[in-house]
């Protein structure tokens, strides 16, 4: 509420005396801070544990990205192994290695 009171005073000062550059900048700053506080409150991030929640979410997001990258890497490795195995099997068939098994 202090920010809103300050903004109201600045608006009253601007209306009474005219708005100079310093007053306009102060009004913009106070309005910005009030808007940011309102946005954080609407998101549920205005309490004291909000920073811990954000840190935990960042950790979780980092772990998700690492797991996703690891899964893609493993999938590509398995795909390359399968292609190489099929290539070796094709070479073996071409060279007649199947006759040796009979």
N, C-alpha and C positions, 0 to 999 in steps of 0.2 A: 504493500500500500504506500510505502514511502516514495517509491518511484512514480506512482500515479499522482501523488500529492505534488511532487516536484514538477511533474509535467503540467499539472493544472496551474501551478504558480507561474511557470514559464509562459504558458499560453496567456494568462492574465496580464503578465508583464508585457508581452508582445502586443496584446490588444490595447493596453493603456499607453505605453510609451512608443510604440512602433517597434518593429522587429529589426534589430541590427544583426550582423553576421554571427556574433558570439551567441546571441539569444537563439537564433535559428539553429545553430550547431548544437547547442545544449538541448533544444527541443527534440531534434532528430535523435540525439544520443539517448535521451531519456525514453523516447517513444520506442526506439530499437530495443533497449533493455527490457522495457515492459512487454513488448511483443515476444521477445525471446523467452522471458519467464513464463508467459502465458502458453507458449507453444510447448515448453518443457513440462508444464503442469498438465496440459491436455494429453501428452504422451505418457504421463505417469513417471516422469523422470525428475521431479522436483524434490523428492525426499532425499534424506542423507545417504541411503544405500544405493542411490542411482549410479554412482561411479563404479561401485562394485558390480552392479548388474551389467553395465556397459563393458567392463573389463572381462567379465565372464562370457558375455556374448561374443566378444572379439576372440577370446580363446577358443570357444566352440566353433566359430567360423574358420579360424585357422586350422583346427583339427579336421574339420570337414574338407577343407581345400586339400590338405595333405593326404587324407584318405582317398579323395577323388583322384588325385594325381597318381597315387600308388596303385589304385585299381586300374586306371588307364594303362599305366606302365606294365602291369602284370598281364593285362589283356593283349597288349601288343606283343609282349614276349611270347605268350602262348600261341598267338597267331603266327609269328615268325617260326616258332618251333614246328608247328603243324605244316606250314608250307615247306620247310626244309625236309621234314619227314616224308612228305608226299613226293618231293623232288628226288630224294634218295630212293624211295620205292620205285619211282618211274625209271631211274637209272638202272636199278637192279633188274627190273623187268626187261629193259632194253638190252642189257648185257647177257640175258639168259640165266640169271642167278636162280630163277624159279625152277629150272630143270635140275639144279643141284639138290633141291629139297625133295625131289620125287624119288 
